[in-house]
Amino acid sequence: MSKNINGLYKEGNLWRVKKQYKRVKISFTKSSQQEALFELKYRMKEIDDKIKLGICLDKEIRRKTLQDVFDEFVKEKGTRWKENTKRYNMLLFKNHFTTISSTRVDSLKDDDISKWIQKIKQINKAKDGRELSNLPYRLAGLLKEVLEFAIRKKYCSPLLDLSFMNTIAKINTVSQRTENNYINYNEFKLLCDVVQKIPESQNGQRNIDMLFLIKFLYYTGVRIGEARAIKKSDIIKELVRTQNETKYNCYVYVYKQFGDNNYILDNTLKGNNPKRKVRIKQEVYEEFMNYLESNNYQDDDYIFDFHKNNKPLYRSVISNNLKRIIKLAKKLGYLPETFTDTLSPHGFRYSNTIYLKNILNLSIELAAANQGHTVSVMLNIYTRIDKSEEISIFSFK
């Protein structure tokens, strides 16, 4: 085996390069001497370029994968991320970055990123009911943040193209629009009647389950994530004795927990209290309990766990079933064409604002407490969506 001044060796039928250049070890084999010399020059130039750009050449750092950088990125975020944001981003990375997570960041190329983005778009487009999904936008945004962190730490080239975000438009989904994303009391009663008339879906949820879901969201006004965390035992009736009378007050306990796609997340963004009581009328309480008991719910069962697998319905499943019901009802002539087709689960929260003020005639202070809002926020929402319904007023009894 002969050696020349360039660190080039003849090793059997192959040519091996074994050389240290500016404290970086270079070692590889090629089938011809010409290919070996060309590759050596390329790697030496790459090292020079990285030195000029100030990229760290430490051996251990150069071995960092995208997974390593993401873990460090999450650690750096620390308490600046709320716990639910941290868990959500970790879930996104775990579920969607597997094809590139083991790639070394110093060898990550623009083409690798482009292929990954295209794959995410294709997967998302192929999913039923996800035509309005912002998943590609969220994933690309997370990748950009991680790569910006890697560039700042000098783990990869600052020349890496991050313009891929410009190829993905953020979609204004139904849940993000407030215009027409609510119904008045008469429209609510009509929708309830319609749900009982339309044919049962082979793939969707049972009509009786969707009717319960719609009524629960409308009468309570809870956020969809809060609703997914509610169990049968959280719907209560309290005996109240006064000097003049004995009566029952009915409530739904709402905890500061929000449902993600796979588990319940603690949340510190909405409200200051870990638990609040949402007041409901006694006849509404009785209707809820009749449904739960007739469907054999136990105290620890989630109310939206229609399949009894200890997992509430996904948000997207709820939204898609609402869209299905409204679309089918319009097609069959059960709903007028003027009925909103942008109603989302959060739209029932807006609708409940009208219900509390116009129908139950609650004071704005009590209505705000019921929804877990400040009075100023409640007034802002109410003045934007009030339809000034002309309907008889009644209050809690």
N, C-alpha and C positions, 0 to 999 in steps of 0.2 A: 504494500500500500504506500503510494508516494504522496508527498505533501508539497503544495506550492505556497507562495507567499500570501495568497488570498485566503488561506484556510480551507482550500478545496481538496478533497480526498477522493481517490478512486476506490470504491468499495464494491468488489464484485462487478456486476454489470451496471451499478449505479454510481452517481457522483454525489458525495456528501459534503455539505458545508457545515463546519463547526467553528464558530468564530464569536468573539466578544467585541462588540462595537459600542463605544461610549457607555460601558458598564451594562449593556444589554446583550444577553446571550442570543445568538442566532444559530439555529440548528435545523437542517432539513435535508432531504435527498431529492434528486432529480434524475431523469433517465439519460440526460446528456450534459456535457460540460457547458455547452452554450446556454441551456436552460438554467443551469445552476448559477452561472455568472449573472444572468439577467435577473433572476430572483433575488440574488444577493444585493445587487445594485438597488433594486426596488425597495428591499427592506431597510437598507442603510439610509436611503433617501427618506423613507417613512419615519425613521427615528430622528433624522435631522429636522424634518418638518414638525414633528411633535415637540422637539426641544425649542424650536422657534416660536411655536404657539404656546409654550409653557405648560404642555400636558405632562402630567406626572408619569415617569417611566419606571416607578417602583414595581418590582416583579409581582408582588402580592396584589397591588392595586390594579395592575393590568389584567389580572385574572378575574376581576369582579364581573359577575353576571348581572343581567338586568334585575333578577330576583334579589341579589345582594344590594344593589343600589336602591331598589324599592324599599327593602327592609330598613336601610339607613335613612331613606327619605321619610318614612313613617315615623321613625324614632326622632328625627329632627323636628317634625311637626309638633310632637309632644302634646301639650295642653292647648295649643293653638287650634287643634282639631277637636270638635266635640266627639264624644265617644261613639255616637251613631254614625258620624261622618267617617271616622276611622274604620269602623267595622264595615261600612258600606264600600269604601274604596278597597279594603282588603279583600272583600268578597268579589268585587269586580276583577281585581288582579288575579285572584285564584281561579275564577271561572273562565276568563277570556284571554289571559296572557300566556297560556301554557306553551304555545308554539314559539314564543320568542323569549320566555323568561330565563332560559338557560344560556342565551346568547351573551357572549362577552361584550360589554358596552364599548370597549375600545375597538372592536371589530364590527360593530353594528353599522350597516350601510343604509343609505337612503332607500335602496331597492328593497331591503328587508322590511322596512317600515311600510313602504307603499303596498307590498304584497299582504302584509298583516291587515292594513286598513281595508283593502279590497275584500279580504276574506270575511272580516267583521260585517261589512256592508251586505255581502251576499247571504250570510247566515241570518242576519236581522231581517232582510227582505223576504226570506223564505218562511219565516215564522208567521203562522196565521194570526191575524188580528194585531200585528205589530207594525202596520204600515206607517203609523204615526210615532214610532218609537224614537227616542233620542239616545238610544244606547250607543250607536257609533260616535256621536258627539261627546258623550261622557267618557267613553274609553279613550278616544283620541286626546281629549283634554287632560286626562290622567297621565297618559304616556308623555305628553308634552311637558307637563310639570316635572315628571321624573327625569326626563332627558335634560331639561334646563338645570335641574339639581346636579346631574352628572357633569354637565359642562362647567358649572360653577365650581365643582370639586376637582375639575381637570381630569376626570376619569375617561373622557372621550373627546373627540375633536369638536372645537367650537364651530366648525364649518358644517356640522351636521344640519341637514335641511329640516326645519321644523314647520315649514309652511303647509304641511299636510292638513292642518286645522282649517285652512282656507277652502279645502275641497269638501268640507262637511258642513252643511247648513243646520243650524239649530231650529228644530221644528216647534212651532207654537201649538202644542198639543191641546186637546180639549180641556184637560185639567188645569192648564195655564190660562185659559181664557175665562173672563168673568162675564162678558157680554152674552146674554141669553142663557147663562149657565145656572138657571134657577127656575122654579115654577111656583105659581101661587097656590092657594089652598084648593080652589076648584080644579085646577090642573092636576094637583096631587091626587084628589079623589078620583078623577077620571083615569089617571094612570093606574091606580090600584084596581079599578074595575076592569081595565084592559088586560092587565096581567093575568086575571082569572079567565079571560076569554080566549086568548091566543093559544094555538096548539103547543103542546109540550115539545121541547127541543130534544133531539136524540143525543146531542153532544153537549148542550148547555146545562144550566142548573134547572132544577124543577121550578115550576111557576110558583108553587106555594113557598118555596125557600126564597125566591127573589121578592115575593110580596112582603115577606117578613123583613128582609133586608132593606127594602125601600121604605117601609113604615118606620123601621128603627132609625135609619139615618135621618128621615124627615122629622120625626117627633123629638129626637134628642139633639140633632145638630152637631153631633160629635164628629171630629175629624176621622177620616177613614182608617188611619193608622191606630187611632185610639179605639175605634170600634172593633178592629181585629184583635185587640188585646182583652176585650171584655168577655167575661165568663158568666154563666147563668147565675152564679152566686153574687154577682155584682149588681143584679137587678133586685131591689129590696122594697119592702113595704114596712114602714115604721108606724107604731101605734103612738099617737100623741094625745095626752090627756090635759085638759085645761079645766078651769073652774066651771065653764059653761057647757063644754061638750067634749066628747071623745071622738077622734077621727084618725084616719090613716093618711100619711104622706108617703108618696111613692117616688123613688129615686133610682138613678143608675149611677153607680160609682165609676168614675173615669180616672184612670191612672195616667201618670206622665210617662207613657210608653207608646212607642209607635211601631207598627208592624212593618218589617222588611219582607222581601220575597221568601226568605227561608226561616226567619226567626223573629222574635220580638226584641226590639232594641230599646234600651234606656235612652231618654231624650232630655236634654237640658235647654232646649231652645224655646219651647212653647209654655208660657205660664210660669208662675213662681211656686205654686203648690204641687206637692207630689200626688195629690188626689183631690178631686172636686166632686160634688154631688150635683147631678143634673136632674132637675125636678120634672116629673111627667105626671099626667093625669091618671087617676086610678083606673079608668076604663082602658087606657092605653097599657098600663101595667098588666091588667087582667088579660088583654089580648096577647101581649108578649108571652106571658106565662102559659097561656093555653097552647100556643104554638110549641114552646119549648117542652112542655110536659107531654104533649101528644106525640112528639118526635123523640121521646125517651132521652132527653138531655139530662146529664148529671150536673151537680154543682160546679165541678171543675172543668166542664166542657166549654170550649170557646163557642160563642153564639153563632159565629159565621163558619163553624167547622161542620158543614153540611154532610161531609163524607165520613165523619167520626174517625179521623186519622190523626187527631191531636195537632192539626195544622189548619189555621183559618184560610179562607180563599185568598189567593193572590190578588193584589190590587188590580192587575191587568185583567184578571178573570172577571172581577166585578164590573169593571168599565166595559169590557167587551159584551157582557150579558145585558147591560143597560142599553148599549147601542143596538144589540140584536132585537130586544123587545120593542124599542121605539120604532125601528126600521120596519119590523114585521107588522106592528100595529097600524102604521101608516099605510102599508101596502094593502092590508085587509080592510082599511077604511074605519078602524076603531079609533084612530087618533086623527085630528085634522092636520093638514099639511103645515099649518102655522105653529104646531107644537114644536118646541125646541128640539133640535137633533144634536145639540152640543152638551146635553146634560151629563155631568160627571158625578162620581160619588161626592166630591167636594161641593157640587152644586146644591146638594140637599142641606148643606150647612148654611149657604146663602138663603135657601128657601126657609129654613127654620128661623132665620132672623125676622122674616116677614110674619111667620106663624106666631112667634112669641109676642111681637108688638101689635100686629093687627088683629090676630085671631084670639089669642089669650089675653090681650090687653095688659100685658105686664109693663111695669115701669122699666125704663131703659136701664136702670141700675140692676134690677133683678134679671132682665134678659141678658145683660152683659155677664153677670155672674154665672148664669146657666151655661153660656157658651165659653166661659173662661177667657173673656175679652175684657179690656178696659172699656170704660164708657165711651171714650173718644173714638176708639176703633169701632165699637158697635154702632155709634151714630154715623160714622163715615160709611160703613157698609150699608146701613139701612137707607140712608138718603140716596145712595147710588142705585139701589135695586127696588125700592118701594113702588108697587103698582097701585097703591091707594085702593085696596079692595073694598068693595061695599058688601059686607057680610056681617051677620050678627056677632056681637062680641060676647065672650064669656071668659071666666077666670077659673083658677084652681078652686076646687071644692073638696 
